[in-house]
Each structure stands twice: as C-alpha cells, then as structure tokens.
Amino acid sequence: MIQSWHQSLKAFCDRRIFSIFFYGFSSGLPFLLTLSTLTIWLKESGVNNTTIGLFVAVTIPYTFKFLWGPMVDRLKLPLLYRFLGQRRSWALVAQLSLIYMLIGLGSSNPAEDIWRTALWAFGVSFCSAIQDIVIEAYRIEIIDNNQQGSAASSTYLGYRMGMMASGAGALYIAAIFSWSTAYEVMAAFVGIGILTTLFSPSPKNNVFKPVSFKAFKHKSPLNQFRKWITTTYGPPLKELVKSIDWRVVLMFIFFYKVGDTTLNVMTTPFLVELGYSKLEIAHVAKVFGISAMIVGGFMGGLFLNHFGILSCLMLCAVLQILSSLMFVIQALIGYNIDVLIITIGVENLTCGLGTTAFIAYLSSLCSTPHTATHFALLSSFGSMARILLSMGAGFLADILSWPFFFTFTAAACVPSLFVLIYASHHFPYMHSFLKTAKET
C-alpha cells in the first residue's frame, strides 16, 4: 500500500503503535541476558571457553518457537482469558514467569554450580520465546493494513532499546553493584511489558474459539493427545502452505539475511586484524553503529508506509550488496577511522532498514486465527538459516582473503534480489509503485 509521507508519519501516532514499541522493549530485554551479558559473567567466574561456547545451547527455545506456537494460538488460560483475552493473558503469564527466571538466574553462582546457571538461563530463553510468540501475534492482529510499516519499525526500535538496556545497562549495574543486582534490575524492567499488557487494547479479529483445558479430559489420553496434535498443528500448516508459494518464500528468507549474518559474525575479527583498538571498535561499531541502526529502523517504517513492502525489500536487498562492498573497500584501504565510520554507518543503517522490512514481510504472510503459529514457523526457519550461515562464515574467512570474503558475501545477497523480482509479478501494487515512481 502506497501512502503519502504525511500519512506515513501519521501512522506512528497511534496508541496501538506505542503499545507495540513497549512490547518490543520487553521482547528485546531478555535476549542478551542469556548471550553476551551472561558470557561476560561466566568469563569473570573462571568458566573455560569451551563451556562458554556450549552455553549457546540455552537459546534453543528461540529456534523452536514453532513447536509451541499453536498452544499460544489455541489454548485458553483459565480466569485470565476472561479479563485479558487470548493474547494478553499469555503475555502476562510469560512475563511473570520471565521475572521469576531472571531472579533465579541472578541468584545462581556459575563458579560453584554451572548446571544450575544453565537451567535458569534455559528457563529465561523459554519464557522469552513464549513472550516473543505472543507479542508477534499481537502486533499482527492489532494493527490495520496501512500500519504494517510503522508497527514493524516500532517493534524493531523497542527491541533494540531493550537490548541496549540488557547489554550496556546490565554491565554498568554489575560493575557498580553485582551480577545478582543487575539481573534483579533487569527483572524489574520486565514490569514495563506487564504494564503494557494490562493497559493495551486486545485484538478483536480472532475468529476462532480457543481450546479450553477441559477439552483434554478423555478416557484415552494417548488418543486425545493424537487428536490434539492433528487439530492444533494441521490447520495452520495447511493454511500457510496453501496461501503462499512456500518454496519461493523459504528461498527468500534464507538468502535475504546472508549479508547481515556474515557481517555480524565476522566484523569484529576483521576490525581486530586491521589494528583497531577495543575503544575504537566500541565507539564506532557499537555506539555509532547502534545509533545508525535505530535511524535505519525508523526510516524503514517510513519507507514501508510510503512505498509498500515489496519495493522496500528490493531497495534493502540492493543496499545489503552495497554494504558488503563497503567492507571490501575497507579491507583494501586498511586502518582508517574515516572509512570505518562510513562503512559501519552504511552497514548498520542498511541492517535497520532491512530488518524492519523483513519483519513486515513475515507479518504479511501470517493470517488469523493462526498468527502466532505462522510467524513462529517462518521466523524459526530464518533463525536456523542464520545459524547455518554463521557456522560457515568463519571457515570462509579462514580460507579466503578479506576482500574476497566480502565480495563473496555481496554475491550471496544477489539471489534474494532475483527472488524478489520474480515475486513482483504476483503483486499488483508493485506495478503501481513503479508507475508512480516513473511519473515522479
């Protein structure tokens, strides 16, 4: 849907968009608390690098969100459903459980009992994954069709703010007080999500009646479980496969994030080899880079509202190729702060634009009453693709020189552009966009 710039900006001034922003903050808050923030805590506690590397396994619930997505869609929670509805009742349970898990993780001691720390971290990831499913479904169902861009942008901005709080914020608190205090403060920040749940409106377009716990009472538990699996997972999968060309969609999801994934994994080793200090990397790649990413997320929302999803995706695909080529230039020039600022700025601005458009695209493929299941399934495939690409990026960086590595990364982004060109023939509004752009 193509809108004027005034309409695109006006789309952000909506109570529902503000709710989505605060939900995004609550969604991004726990993520680093089981990754980089926890890794620093483990290192300070004397845990060896091998064990720290294995701790990535505690984030598995994020990859397999689709397994319990149907439960969030279909299972009605007693009492809470009556007062909060399907989405907000699940959000409240996930958030209260998340507070408990974060406090438990903060009270553990990795130096004395590493397994206890791992179990609490897994619990944080599991509750956070449930919250993500609910928030993604809520965002898709609460907005109008002309608000997809502003909703995706608000989610992305809130998510990044949450990551900044649990990244830099938690480190500051841990440095001044203790790790236990840091995780307790982060648990208190989950209260922002709880307030959002209590005071936000409920979606009104759920056309199904959720399954109650009473439906599980049966003389044969095994047969009842089989029936529940069939009725819960069958319809959403059939509807998704029927409504999209799944081969094209999966190809696009896999190739679209090749550039971002490889750059995110190998940027820091690349900069260290060029001779940049830790402070230079922190100032440029982190502070300036995250700022550029936030700007890119906001611009992505405006572009989505003004031009539509598909045309914005095509623009971002081209920019991803250019951002990879900027790293080729950086590799050829070597140590140069001015070039680094341009390279990091282009890469993070593109990442913000591309991620916002990607969120909006996945949201457009989901439909009620199976919104949570659809988004969880598509995003889980994207997560698995990123893991596979990340594992291969280091190997390629070892066997190729940096200029050839980043050239290969740029070339790997090209297939997503061809997939989008193919898909454009199936979207009438793309033709209207090209006609409008030509007239302008």
Order of alpha helices (4+ residues) and beta strands (2+ residues): alpha-alpha-alpha-alpha-alpha-alpha-alpha-alpha-alpha-alpha-alpha-alpha-alpha-alpha-alpha-alpha-alpha-alpha-alpha-alpha-alpha
